[in-house]
Amino acid sequence: MKHIVKILTLVMAITALWVGLLQTSMIPRSHTWLLPIYFVVSLGCYGLLMVGVGLMNFPTCPQEALLLQKDIGEAKEYLKQKGVDISPS
Amino acid sequence: MDLADRAVGFLLSFISLSIFTYYTFWVIILPFVDDDHFVHKYFLPQEYAILIPVSAGVALLCFLSIFVGFVMLKSKKKKA
């Protein structure tokens, strides 16, 4: 709940800044109109960057995978002993 | 497998950073540079700064809708 308030505040601040820029026309109109698209593009770039970074140092744990495979084998053996059919249908 | 993932991640980060740098230069800094400066040779006219992102967004949205529709059709066929 707190996060969304933060995001909304940021959006409001950016909108207020943009409207102010439009009203005062400090810089030419045609350039001010580009700003929202600039923000959308930078948001997309941020998302892509986060995905790339997450993919780059994706945590893998090979030891845990080995242990898990061993566990699965053990469970299969146990179930077979008890007479449960676990063949993939 | 691990190395390929890492390479893809690096590529994604690199692409996003380069797009961000180029677009920032194009939209934020270029209006303050003189019109007859040589830097303007490396950038398209200002209209394209709107046209390209909007068309890319529309294309992405179309692709997403087509993909979702395709998946829905496929799942319905499976159920029947």
N, CA and C atoms of all chains as a GROMACS GRO file, in nm:
protein
  507
    1MET      N    1   0.082  -0.121   0.000
    1MET     CA    2   0.000   0.000   0.000
    1MET      C    3   0.086   0.126   0.000
    2LYS      N    4   0.199   0.117   0.072
    2LYS     CA    5   0.284   0.234   0.078
    2LYS      C    6   0.353   0.260  -0.056
    3HIS      N    7   0.384   0.149  -0.124
    3HIS     CA    8   0.458   0.160  -0.249
    3HIS      C    9   0.378   0.237  -0.352
    4ILE      N   10   0.247   0.205  -0.358
    4ILE     CA   11   0.163   0.268  -0.461
    4ILE      C   12   0.149   0.418  -0.432
    5VAL      N   13   0.148   0.455  -0.304
    5VAL     CA   14   0.140   0.597  -0.269
    5VAL      C   15   0.265   0.669  -0.320
    6LYS      N   16   0.381   0.602  -0.302
    6LYS     CA   17   0.506   0.662  -0.348
    6LYS      C   18   0.504   0.682  -0.499
    7ILE      N   19   0.459   0.577  -0.570
    7ILE     CA   20   0.457   0.585  -0.717
    7ILE      C   21   0.361   0.694  -0.762
    8LEU      N   22   0.243   0.701  -0.697
    8LEU     CA   23   0.143   0.801  -0.735
    8LEU      C   24   0.197   0.942  -0.711
    9THR      N   25   0.267   0.960  -0.598
    9THR     CA   26   0.326   1.090  -0.570
    9THR      C   27   0.426   1.130  -0.677
   10LEU      N   28   0.507   1.033  -0.718
   10LEU     CA   29   0.607   1.060  -0.821
   10LEU      C   30   0.540   1.100  -0.952
   11VAL      N   31   0.432   1.025  -0.988
   11VAL     CA   32   0.362   1.055  -1.113
   11VAL      C   33   0.300   1.195  -1.106
   12MET      N   34   0.238   1.226  -0.988
   12MET     CA   35   0.178   1.359  -0.972
   12MET      C   36   0.282   1.469  -0.985
   13ALA      N   37   0.398   1.448  -0.922
   13ALA     CA   38   0.503   1.550  -0.927
   13ALA      C   39   0.550   1.572  -1.070
   14ILE      N   40   0.567   1.461  -1.143
   14ILE     CA   41   0.613   1.474  -1.282
   14ILE      C   42   0.509   1.545  -1.366
   15THR      N   43   0.380   1.510  -1.344
   15THR     CA   44   0.273   1.576  -1.419
   15THR      C   45   0.268   1.724  -1.388
   16ALA      N   46   0.282   1.758  -1.259
   16ALA     CA   47   0.278   1.900  -1.220
   16ALA      C   48   0.393   1.975  -1.286
   17LEU      N   49   0.510   1.912  -1.285
   17LEU     CA   50   0.627   1.976  -1.348
   17LEU      C   51   0.604   1.998  -1.496
   18TRP      N   52   0.541   1.898  -1.559
   18TRP     CA   53   0.518   1.905  -1.703
   18TRP      C   54   0.417   2.014  -1.736
   19VAL      N   55   0.308   2.018  -1.657
   19VAL     CA   56   0.206   2.121  -1.680
   19VAL      C   57   0.266   2.260  -1.659
   20GLY      N   58   0.350   2.271  -1.554
   20GLY     CA   59   0.416   2.398  -1.531
   20GLY      C   60   0.503   2.440  -1.647
   21LEU      N   61   0.576   2.344  -1.702
   21LEU     CA   62   0.660   2.373  -1.818
   21LEU      C   63   0.576   2.417  -1.936
   22LEU      N   64   0.460   2.349  -1.954
   22LEU     CA   65   0.371   2.383  -2.065
   22LEU      C   66   0.317   2.523  -2.048
   23GLN      N   67   0.281   2.560  -1.922
   23GLN     CA   68   0.220   2.690  -1.898
   23GLN      C   69   0.320   2.804  -1.917
   24THR      N   70   0.441   2.783  -1.860
   24THR     CA   71   0.538   2.892  -1.867
   24THR      C   72   0.603   2.902  -2.003
   25SER      N   73   0.598   2.790  -2.080
   25SER     CA   74   0.662   2.783  -2.212
   25SER      C   75   0.803   2.841  -2.208
   26MET      N   76   0.879   2.788  -2.110
   26MET     CA   77   1.019   2.829  -2.097
   26MET      C   78   1.098   2.778  -2.215
   27ILE      N   79   1.070   2.653  -2.253
   27ILE     CA   80   1.132   2.596  -2.372
   27ILE      C   81   1.022   2.575  -2.474
   28PRO      N   82   1.055   2.568  -2.603
   28PRO     CA   83   0.951   2.562  -2.707
   28PRO      C   84   0.851   2.450  -2.684
   29ARG      N   85   0.725   2.475  -2.726
   29ARG     CA   86   0.615   2.382  -2.707
   29ARG      C   87   0.646   2.243  -2.760
   30SER      N   88   0.702   2.237  -2.881
   30SER     CA   89   0.721   2.108  -2.948
   30SER      C   90   0.814   2.018  -2.866
   31HIS      N   91   0.906   2.080  -2.790
   31HIS     CA   92   0.997   1.998  -2.710
   31HIS      C   93   0.930   1.954  -2.580
   32THR      N   94   0.846   2.041  -2.526
   32THR     CA   95   0.777   2.002  -2.402
   32THR      C   96   0.682   1.886  -2.426
   33TRP      N   97   0.620   1.884  -2.544
   33TRP     CA   98   0.527   1.775  -2.574
   33TRP      C   99   0.596   1.640  -2.581
   34LEU      N  100   0.727   1.642  -2.602
   34LEU     CA  101   0.801   1.515  -2.613
   34LEU      C  102   0.823   1.449  -2.477
   35LEU      N  103   0.812   1.525  -2.368
   35LEU     CA  104   0.852   1.473  -2.238
   35LEU      C  105   0.776   1.348  -2.192
   36PRO      N  106   0.640   1.343  -2.205
   36PRO     CA  107   0.571   1.220  -2.162
   36PRO      C  108   0.620   1.096  -2.235
   37ILE      N  109   0.640   1.110  -2.366
   37ILE     CA  110   0.689   0.995  -2.442
   37ILE      C  111   0.830   0.960  -2.394
   38TYR      N  112   0.906   1.062  -2.358
   38TYR     CA  113   1.040   1.036  -2.306
   38TYR      C  114   1.031   0.955  -2.178
   39PHE      N  115   0.934   0.990  -2.092
   39PHE     CA  116   0.921   0.915  -1.966
   39PHE      C  117   0.878   0.771  -1.992
   40VAL      N  118   0.787   0.753  -2.089
   40VAL     CA  119   0.744   0.616  -2.121
   40VAL      C  120   0.862   0.535  -2.172
   41VAL      N  121   0.940   0.597  -2.260
   41VAL     CA  122   1.055   0.526  -2.317
   41VAL      C  123   1.156   0.493  -2.207
   42SER      N  124   1.179   0.587  -2.115
   42SER     CA  125   1.276   0.558  -2.010
   42SER      C  126   1.224   0.450  -1.915
   43LEU      N  127   1.092   0.447  -1.894
   43LEU     CA  128   1.034   0.339  -1.812
   43LEU      C  129   1.057   0.203  -1.879
   44GLY      N  130   1.034   0.200  -2.010
   44GLY     CA  131   1.058   0.075  -2.082
   44GLY      C  132   1.203   0.033  -2.075
   45CYS      N  133   1.293   0.131  -2.088
   45CYS     CA  134   1.436   0.102  -2.080
   45CYS      C  135   1.471   0.050  -1.941
   46TYR      N  136   1.411   0.109  -1.839
   46TYR     CA  137   1.438   0.064  -1.701
   46TYR      C  138   1.392  -0.080  -1.682
   47GLY      N  139   1.271  -0.111  -1.736
   47GLY     CA  140   1.223  -0.249  -1.725
   47GLY      C  141   1.314  -0.347  -1.794
   48LEU      N  142   1.357  -0.310  -1.915
   48LEU     CA  143   1.447  -0.398  -1.991
   48LEU      C  144   1.578  -0.417  -1.917
   49LEU      N  145   1.629  -0.307  -1.858
   49LEU     CA  146   1.756  -0.314  -1.785
   49LEU      C  147   1.743  -0.405  -1.664
   50MET      N  148   1.629  -0.393  -1.593
   50MET     CA  149   1.611  -0.477  -1.474
   50MET      C  150   1.604  -0.625  -1.513
   51VAL      N  151   1.532  -0.653  -1.625
   51VAL     CA  152   1.525  -0.792  -1.671
   51VAL      C  153   1.664  -0.843  -1.707
   52GLY      N  154   1.741  -0.758  -1.777
   52GLY     CA  155   1.876  -0.799  -1.817
   52GLY      C  156   1.964  -0.824  -1.697
   53VAL      N  157   1.960  -0.734  -1.599
   53VAL     CA  158   2.044  -0.750  -1.480
   53VAL      C  159   2.004  -0.875  -1.403
   54GLY      N  160   1.869  -0.896  -1.392
   54GLY     CA  161   1.821  -1.015  -1.322
   54GLY      C  162   1.864  -1.142  -1.391
   55LEU      N  163   1.867  -1.137  -1.525
   55LEU     CA  164   1.909  -1.256  -1.600
   55LEU      C  165   2.059  -1.277  -1.588
   56MET      N  166   2.133  -1.166  -1.575
   56MET     CA  167   2.279  -1.174  -1.575
   56MET      C  168   2.329  -1.239  -1.447
   57ASN      N  169   2.277  -1.196  -1.331
   57ASN     CA  170   2.318  -1.265  -1.208
   57ASN      C  171   2.202  -1.340  -1.148
   58PHE      N  172   2.153  -1.434  -1.229
   58PHE     CA  173   2.046  -1.523  -1.184
   58PHE      C  174   2.108  -1.627  -1.092
   59PRO      N  175   2.057  -1.639  -0.966
   59PRO     CA  176   2.122  -1.730  -0.873
   59PRO      C  177   2.089  -1.876  -0.908
   60THR      N  178   2.192  -1.956  -0.928
   60THR     CA  179   2.173  -2.099  -0.949
   60THR      C  180   2.246  -2.172  -0.837
   61CYS      N  181   2.190  -2.287  -0.796
   61CYS     CA  182   2.255  -2.363  -0.689
   61CYS      C  183   2.265  -2.509  -0.733
   62PRO      N  184   2.374  -2.548  -0.796
   62PRO     CA  185   2.391  -2.683  -0.850
   62PRO      C  186   2.389  -2.790  -0.741
   63GLN      N  187   2.446  -2.757  -0.622
   63GLN     CA  188   2.449  -2.857  -0.514
   63GLN      C  189   2.307  -2.892  -0.471
   64GLU      N  190   2.224  -2.789  -0.459
   64GLU     CA  191   2.086  -2.811  -0.419
   64GLU      C  192   2.013  -2.896  -0.522
   65ALA      N  193   2.042  -2.870  -0.651
   65ALA     CA  194   1.977  -2.948  -0.757
   65ALA      C  195   2.014  -3.096  -0.742
   66LEU      N  196   2.142  -3.122  -0.715
   66LEU     CA  197   2.186  -3.261  -0.697
   66LEU      C  198   2.113  -3.326  -0.580
   67LEU      N  199   2.104  -3.252  -0.469
   67LEU     CA  200   2.036  -3.305  -0.351
   67LEU      C  201   1.890  -3.335  -0.382
   68LEU      N  202   1.827  -3.244  -0.458
   68LEU     CA  203   1.687  -3.262  -0.492
   68LEU      C  204   1.668  -3.386  -0.578
   69GLN      N  205   1.756  -3.405  -0.676
   69GLN     CA  206   1.746  -3.525  -0.760
   69GLN      C  207   1.760  -3.651  -0.676
   70LYS      N  208   1.852  -3.647  -0.578
   70LYS     CA  209   1.872  -3.763  -0.490
   70LYS      C  210   1.744  -3.790  -0.408
   71ASP      N  211   1.686  -3.683  -0.359
   71ASP     CA  212   1.561  -3.695  -0.282
   71ASP      C  213   1.451  -3.759  -0.367
   72ILE      N  214   1.442  -3.713  -0.492
   72ILE     CA  215   1.338  -3.766  -0.582
   72ILE      C  216   1.359  -3.915  -0.604
   73GLY      N  217   1.486  -3.952  -0.626
   73GLY     CA  218   1.516  -4.094  -0.645
   73GLY      C  219   1.477  -4.176  -0.524
   74GLU      N  220   1.509  -4.122  -0.406
   74GLU     CA  221   1.475  -4.192  -0.281
   74GLU      C  222   1.325  -4.211  -0.269
   75ALA      N  223   1.251  -4.102  -0.298
   75ALA     CA  224   1.105  -4.109  -0.285
   75ALA      C  225   1.047  -4.210  -0.382
   76LYS      N  226   1.101  -4.212  -0.504
   76LYS     CA  227   1.052  -4.307  -0.604
   76LYS      C  228   1.074  -4.450  -0.556
   77GLU      N  229   1.194  -4.472  -0.503
   77GLU     CA  230   1.227  -4.606  -0.453
   77GLU      C  231   1.130  -4.648  -0.342
   78TYR      N  232   1.106  -4.554  -0.250
   78TYR     CA  233   1.017  -4.580  -0.136
   78TYR      C  234   0.877  -4.614  -0.184
   79LEU      N  235   0.827  -4.532  -0.281
   79LEU     CA  236   0.690  -4.554  -0.329
   79LEU      C  237   0.681  -4.687  -0.402
   80LYS      N  238   0.787  -4.723  -0.475
   80LYS     CA  239   0.785  -4.850  -0.548
   80LYS      C  240   0.778  -4.967  -0.450
   81GLN      N  241   0.850  -4.951  -0.339
   81GLN     CA  242   0.847  -5.056  -0.238
   81GLN      C  243   0.708  -5.075  -0.181
   82LYS      N  244   0.637  -4.962  -0.166
   82LYS     CA  245   0.502  -4.970  -0.109
   82LYS      C  246   0.399  -5.013  -0.211
   83GLY      N  247   0.441  -5.024  -0.338
   83GLY     CA  248   0.348  -5.070  -0.439
   83GLY      C  249   0.261  -4.962  -0.501
   84VAL      N  250   0.311  -4.836  -0.500
   84VAL     CA  251   0.235  -4.727  -0.563
   84VAL      C  252   0.286  -4.708  -0.706
   85ASP      N  253   0.193  -4.698  -0.799
   85ASP     CA  254   0.232  -4.682  -0.940
   85ASP      C  255   0.262  -4.534  -0.966
   86ILE      N  256   0.388  -4.502  -0.997
   86ILE     CA  257   0.425  -4.362  -1.023
   86ILE      C  258   0.483  -4.344  -1.162
   87SER      N  259   0.451  -4.436  -1.253
   87SER     CA  260   0.502  -4.421  -1.390
   87SER      C  261   0.430  -4.304  -1.456
   88PRO      N  262   0.505  -4.221  -1.530
   88PRO     CA  263   0.442  -4.103  -1.593
   88PRO      C  264   0.336  -4.145  -1.692
   89SER      N  265   0.215  -4.093  -1.672
   89SER     CA  266   0.104  -4.135  -1.757
   89SER      C  267   0.113  -4.067  -1.894
   90MET      N  268   2.433  -2.338  -2.107
   90MET     CA  269   2.301  -2.285  -2.073
   90MET      C  270   2.313  -2.161  -1.984
   91ASP      N  271   2.395  -2.177  -1.881
   91ASP     CA  272   2.413  -2.066  -1.788
   91ASP      C  273   2.480  -1.948  -1.858
   92LEU      N  274   2.580  -1.982  -1.941
   92LEU     CA  275   2.654  -1.877  -2.011
   92LEU      C  276   2.566  -1.806  -2.111
   93ALA      N  277   2.479  -1.884  -2.178
   93ALA     CA  278   2.389  -1.824  -2.278
   93ALA      C  279   2.293  -1.727  -2.209
   94ASP      N  280   2.239  -1.767  -2.093
   94ASP     CA  281   2.150  -1.678  -2.018
   94ASP      C  282   2.222  -1.549  -1.982
   95ARG      N  283   2.345  -1.566  -1.936
   95ARG     CA  284   2.423  -1.449  -1.895
   95ARG      C  285   2.445  -1.356  -2.014
   96ALA      N  286   2.475  -1.416  -2.131
   96ALA     CA  287   2.499  -1.336  -2.251
   96ALA      C  288   2.372  -1.261  -2.291
   97VAL      N  289   2.258  -1.330  -2.284
   97VAL     CA  290   2.131  -1.265  -2.320
   97VAL      C  291   2.103  -1.150  -2.224
   98GLY      N  292   2.129  -1.173  -2.094
   98GLY     CA  293   2.108  -1.066  -1.995
   98GLY      C  294   2.195  -0.946  -2.022
   99PHE      N  295   2.322  -0.974  -2.054
   99PHE     CA  296   2.414  -0.864  -2.084
   99PHE      C  297   2.368  -0.787  -2.207
  100LEU      N  298   2.322  -0.863  -2.308
  100LEU     CA  299   2.276  -0.800  -2.432
  100LEU      C  300   2.155  -0.710  -2.404
  101LEU      N  301   2.061  -0.762  -2.324
  101LEU     CA  302   1.942  -0.683  -2.291
  101LEU      C  303   1.981  -0.554  -2.219
  102SER      N  304   2.068  -0.566  -2.120
  102SER     CA  305   2.110  -0.446  -2.046
  102SER      C  306   2.179  -0.347  -2.139
  103PHE      N  307   2.265  -0.401  -2.226
  103PHE     CA  308   2.338  -0.313  -2.317
  103PHE      C  309   2.243  -0.240  -2.410
  104ILE      N  310   2.145  -0.315  -2.467
  104ILE     CA  311   2.049  -0.254  -2.560
  104ILE      C  312   1.970  -0.145  -2.488
  105SER      N  313   1.922  -0.177  -2.367
  105SER     CA  314   1.838  -0.079  -2.298
  105SER      C  315   1.919   0.046  -2.262
  106LEU      N  316   2.042   0.027  -2.218
  106LEU     CA  317   2.124   0.143  -2.183
  106LEU      C  318   2.156   0.228  -2.305
  107SER      N  319   2.184   0.162  -2.419
  107SER     CA  320   2.217   0.241  -2.537
  107SER      C  321   2.096   0.316  -2.589
  108ILE      N  322   1.977   0.250  -2.587
  108ILE     CA  323   1.855   0.319  -2.630
  108ILE      C  324   1.829   0.439  -2.540
  109PHE      N  325   1.846   0.418  -2.408
  109PHE     CA  326   1.820   0.527  -2.314
  109PHE      C  327   1.915   0.644  -2.338
  110THR      N  328   2.043   0.614  -2.357
  110THR     CA  329   2.141   0.721  -2.380
  110THR      C  330   2.109   0.798  -2.507
  111TYR      N  331   2.081   0.722  -2.614
  111TYR     CA  332   2.056   0.786  -2.743
  111TYR      C  333   1.931   0.874  -2.737
  112TYR      N  334   1.825   0.819  -2.674
  112TYR     CA  335   1.698   0.892  -2.670
  112TYR      C  336   1.711   1.016  -2.581
  113THR      N  337   1.783   1.002  -2.468
  113THR     CA  338   1.803   1.118  -2.382
  113THR      C  339   1.875   1.228  -2.458
  114PHE      N  340   1.980   1.188  -2.531
  114PHE     CA  341   2.055   1.286  -2.610
  114PHE      C  342   1.964   1.353  -2.711
  115TRP      N  343   1.881   1.270  -2.774
  115TRP     CA  344   1.796   1.318  -2.883
  115TRP      C  345   1.692   1.418  -2.832
  116VAL      N  346   1.626   1.382  -2.719
  116VAL     CA  347   1.509   1.460  -2.675
  116VAL      C  348   1.548   1.572  -2.580
  117ILE      N  349   1.642   1.544  -2.488
  117ILE     CA  350   1.670   1.640  -2.383
  117ILE      C  351   1.779   1.739  -2.423
  118ILE      N  352   1.885   1.688  -2.482
  118ILE     CA  353   2.001   1.775  -2.503
  118ILE      C  354   1.996   1.846  -2.638
  119LEU      N  355   1.944   1.776  -2.741
  119LEU     CA  356   1.953   1.831  -2.876
  119LEU      C  357   1.881   1.965  -2.895
  120PRO      N  358   1.766   1.989  -2.830
  120PRO     CA  359   1.703   2.121  -2.849
  120PRO      C  360   1.791   2.238  -2.808
  121PHE      N  361   1.888   2.213  -2.721
  121PHE     CA  362   1.974   2.323  -2.676
  121PHE      C  363   2.100   2.339  -2.758
  122VAL      N  364   2.112   2.256  -2.863
  122VAL     CA  365   2.229   2.266  -2.951
  122VAL      C  366   2.190   2.346  -3.074
  123ASP      N  367   2.284   2.423  -3.125
  123ASP     CA  368   2.254   2.506  -3.242
  123ASP      C  369   2.210   2.420  -3.360
  124ASP      N  370   2.127   2.481  -3.446
  124ASP     CA  371   2.070   2.405  -3.557
  124ASP      C  372   2.176   2.364  -3.659
  125ASP      N  373   2.280   2.443  -3.674
  125ASP     CA  374   2.379   2.411  -3.777
  125ASP      C  375   2.499   2.336  -3.720
  126HIS      N  376   2.482   2.282  -3.600
  126HIS     CA  377   2.590   2.204  -3.540
  126HIS      C  378   2.603   2.070  -3.610
  127PHE      N  379   2.726   2.016  -3.613
  127PHE     CA  380   2.746   1.891  -3.689
  127PHE      C  381   2.679   1.771  -3.622
  128VAL      N  382   2.646   1.782  -3.490
  128VAL     CA  383   2.584   1.670  -3.419
  128VAL      C  384   2.449   1.635  -3.482
  129HIS      N  385   2.381   1.735  -3.539
  129HIS     CA  386   2.247   1.711  -3.594
  129HIS      C  387   2.248   1.612  -3.709
  130LYS      N  388   2.366   1.590  -3.767
  130LYS     CA  389   2.373   1.494  -3.878
  130LYS      C  390   2.342   1.353  -3.832
  131TYR      N  391   2.372   1.323  -3.704
  131TYR     CA  392   2.359   1.186  -3.656
  131TYR      C  393   2.220   1.155  -3.601
  132PHE      N  394   2.129   1.251  -3.604
  132PHE     CA  395   1.995   1.229  -3.551
  132PHE      C  396   1.891   1.258  -3.657
  133LEU      N  397   1.782   1.178  -3.652
  133LEU     CA  398   1.669   1.203  -3.741
  133LEU      C  399   1.598   1.331  -3.696
  134PRO      N  400   1.510   1.385  -3.781
  134PRO     CA  401   1.433   1.503  -3.738
  134PRO      C  402   1.350   1.474  -3.615
  135GLN      N  403   1.306   1.581  -3.549
  135GLN     CA  404   1.239   1.568  -3.419
  135GLN      C  405   1.109   1.491  -3.427
  136GLU      N  406   1.039   1.494  -3.543
  136GLU     CA  407   0.910   1.424  -3.551
  136GLU      C  408   0.927   1.276  -3.525
  137TYR      N  409   1.038   1.222  -3.569
  137TYR     CA  410   1.059   1.079  -3.555
  137TYR      C  411   1.075   1.039  -3.409
  138ALA      N  412   1.110   1.134  -3.322
  138ALA     CA  413   1.123   1.103  -3.180
  138ALA      C  414   0.989   1.065  -3.120
  139ILE      N  415   0.879   1.111  -3.181
  139ILE     CA  416   0.746   1.068  -3.137
  139ILE      C  417   0.702   0.945  -3.215
  140LEU      N  418   0.724   0.953  -3.348
  140LEU     CA  419   0.670   0.852  -3.438
  140LEU      C  420   0.724   0.713  -3.407
  141ILE      N  421   0.853   0.702  -3.386
  141ILE     CA  422   0.913   0.568  -3.369
  141ILE      C  423   0.866   0.501  -3.241
  142PRO      N  424   0.871   0.568  -3.122
  142PRO     CA  425   0.823   0.500  -3.001
  142PRO      C  426   0.676   0.463  -3.009
  143VAL      N  427   0.594   0.554  -3.064
  143VAL     CA  428   0.450   0.526  -3.069
  143VAL      C  429   0.423   0.406  -3.160
  144SER      N  430   0.488   0.404  -3.276
  144SER     CA  431   0.463   0.291  -3.367
  144SER      C  432   0.516   0.162  -3.307
  145ALA      N  433   0.630   0.170  -3.236
  145ALA     CA  434   0.684   0.050  -3.171
  145ALA      C  435   0.588   0.001  -3.064
  146GLY      N  436   0.529   0.096  -2.988
  146GLY     CA  437   0.434   0.056  -2.884
  146GLY      C  438   0.311  -0.008  -2.944
  147VAL      N  439   0.261   0.051  -3.054
  147VAL     CA  440   0.141  -0.006  -3.118
  147VAL      C  441   0.172  -0.146  -3.171
  148ALA      N  442   0.290  -0.162  -3.231
  148ALA     CA  443   0.327  -0.293  -3.284
  148ALA      C  444   0.337  -0.395  -3.171
  149LEU      N  445   0.397  -0.353  -3.059
  149LEU     CA  446   0.410  -0.443  -2.944
  149LEU      C  447   0.273  -0.485  -2.892
  150LEU      N  448   0.182  -0.385  -2.882
  150LEU     CA  449   0.048  -0.414  -2.831
  150LEU      C  450  -0.024  -0.512  -2.923
  151CYS      N  451  -0.011  -0.489  -3.057
  151CYS     CA  452  -0.075  -0.579  -3.154
  151CYS      C  453  -0.020  -0.720  -3.137
  152PHE      N  454   0.111  -0.729  -3.125
  152PHE     CA  455   0.174  -0.860  -3.112
  152PHE      C  456   0.124  -0.932  -2.987
  153LEU      N  457   0.116  -0.855  -2.877
  153LEU     CA  458   0.070  -0.914  -2.750
  153LEU      C  459  -0.074  -0.963  -2.762
  154SER      N  460  -0.162  -0.881  -2.825
  154SER     CA  461  -0.303  -0.921  -2.838
  154SER      C  462  -0.314  -1.046  -2.924
  155ILE      N  463  -0.238  -1.050  -3.034
  155ILE     CA  464  -0.243  -1.167  -3.122
  155ILE      C  465  -0.196  -1.291  -3.046
  156PHE      N  466  -0.091  -1.273  -2.968
  156PHE     CA  467  -0.037  -1.387  -2.892
  156PHE      C  468  -0.138  -1.438  -2.790
  157VAL      N  469  -0.201  -1.342  -2.717
  157VAL     CA  470  -0.300  -1.381  -2.616
  157VAL      C  471  -0.418  -1.452  -2.682
  158GLY      N  472  -0.465  -1.396  -2.796
  158GLY     CA  473  -0.576  -1.458  -2.866
  158GLY      C  474  -0.541  -1.599  -2.913
  159PHE      N  475  -0.420  -1.614  -2.963
  159PHE     CA  476  -0.373  -1.744  -3.010
  159PHE      C  477  -0.374  -1.845  -2.896
  160VAL      N  478  -0.320  -1.802  -2.780
  160VAL     CA  479  -0.314  -1.893  -2.665
  160VAL      C  480  -0.454  -1.931  -2.619
  161MET      N  481  -0.548  -1.833  -2.619
  161MET     CA  482  -0.685  -1.862  -2.576
  161MET      C  483  -0.751  -1.961  -2.670
  162LEU      N  484  -0.732  -1.942  -2.801
  162LEU     CA  485  -0.789  -2.034  -2.899
  162LEU      C  486  -0.736  -2.174  -2.875
  163LYS      N  487  -0.606  -2.184  -2.852
  163LYS     CA  488  -0.543  -2.313  -2.836
  163LYS      C  489  -0.597  -2.383  -2.710
  164SER      N  490  -0.612  -2.308  -2.601
  164SER     CA  491  -0.658  -2.370  -2.475
  164SER      C  492  -0.803  -2.414  -2.489
  165LYS      N  493  -0.882  -2.339  -2.564
  165LYS     CA  494  -1.023  -2.376  -2.583
  165LYS      C  495  -1.033  -2.505  -2.664
  166LYS      N  496  -0.946  -2.518  -2.763
  166LYS     CA  497  -0.947  -2.638  -2.846
  166LYS      C  498  -0.910  -2.760  -2.763
  167LYS      N  499  -0.816  -2.738  -2.670
  167LYS     CA  500  -0.770  -2.849  -2.587
  167LYS      C  501  -0.881  -2.898  -2.495
  168LYS      N  502  -0.960  -2.802  -2.444
  168LYS     CA  503  -1.065  -2.837  -2.349
  168LYS      C  504  -1.176  -2.917  -2.417
  169ALA      N  505  -1.208  -2.882  -2.539
  169ALA     CA  506  -1.320  -2.945  -2.610
  169ALA      C  507  -1.287  -3.090  -2.650
   0.00000   0.00000   0.00000
